[in-house]
Amino acid sequence: MTKILVATDKPFAKVAVDGIRTVIEDAGFSFALLEKYTEKAQLLAAVSDAHGLIVRSDIVDSEVIGAAKNLKIVVRAGAGYDNIDLAAATAANVCVMNTPGQNSNAVAELVFGLLVYAERNFFNGTSGSELKNKRLGIHAYGNVGRNVARIARGFGMEVYAYDPFLKAEDMEKEGVKPVNSAEELYQTCNLVSLHIPATAETKNSINYQLLKNLPKGGILVNTARKEVINEAQMIQFLSERADCKYVTDIMPANHAQMQDKFADRYFATPKKMGAQTAEANINAGIAAAQQIVDFIKHANQRFRVN
């Protein structure tokens, strides 16, 4: 029988697991669950006879793929998939998918939680500022970016976006003002929300040269990926620009140093919280199960990323 394994060090909510199980078993497949595992050996053993694999932030490297001789598909329940070795998967003829859009509203809402927290000086009792009439720049206008724009309009903000892969007229139709470069976005906007993926081109791309374009009182909020930030140059930037703040949902490697030097202008969540809502948890998990069933039964590769 076709076996589908859900392997999550950080488990789905029970209601999500129940929904995943229902989708898989209704398709006539066998459901297996590995939660809160503490050693990689446990994952290697569990995946050895699996035909499909659903993960969250779990690492699926060449060793895991090599141990799964029957594996046909891996689905990352979420948007990012840099925890999966795409080259190893492709070499083993394993399809890799993500579940774009399922976590988007959850991440977008967190953006505004972080922005309000930063604008109100981390609730330290001093007078802060409001989001209304501020210029918000969205760096990459994908599923999360669109939700950020929707919420920003409710705050009464001016919304700008930079995305070289989209047509300007498509952004304009949604009430967003497109700009021609990342530099222009950072020069124009008081606040910038970062949504670029971690790729060879984007890693360390948020650097001093780009950040220095931020206007006085600028805030950068990062709910994307740790690797896109040049952390050494972020320290350089914040050291020179005492008027600017950085808030992130991905704790940097130099967190202790950042906290020590910029305690009143820097904040990082203890762990990544963007998709940590009950709704996103359920949506992404069930979407992953549906995509696996559709791939195995109908060869649908719509969300393939390798």
Buried (B, 14 or more C-beta within 10 A) or exposed (E): EBBBBBBBBEBBBEEBBEBBBEBBEEBEBBBBBBEEBEEBEBBBEBBBBBBBBBBBBBBBEEBBBBBBEEBBBBBBBBBBBBBBBBEBBEEBEBBBBBBBBBBBBBBBBBBBBBBBBBBBBBEEEEEBBEBEEBBBBBBBBBBBBBBBBBBBBEBEBBBBBBBEEBEBEEBEEEEBBBBEEBBBBBBBBBBBBBBBBBEEEBBEBBBBEBBBBBBEBBBBBBBBBBBBBBBBBBBBBBEEBEEBBBBBBBBBEBBEEBBEEBEEBBBBBEEBBBBBBEBBBBBBBBBBBBBBBBBBEEEBEEBEBB
